[in-house]
């Protein structure tokens, strides 16, 4: 989780990713951020996120993203 938080904080240092659960709903992360995140997740965790998993629910919080990474790692 720490690695994911570091990636997110590099993108938006002004956001508290440990508590925010409306990253998409509040337009904190945009489509370019999501594309960058998918690439960083692949590099850092070796996980490819399929198109059908690129939905707001999976990117609204760091916790949801980490759960997605864990699920796809299995």
Secondary structure as UniProt FT lines:
FT   HELIX           2..11
FT   TURN            13..14
FT   TURN            17..19
FT   TURN            23..27
FT   HELIX           31..45
FT   HELIX           51..53
FT   HELIX           56..59
FT   HELIX           62..73
//
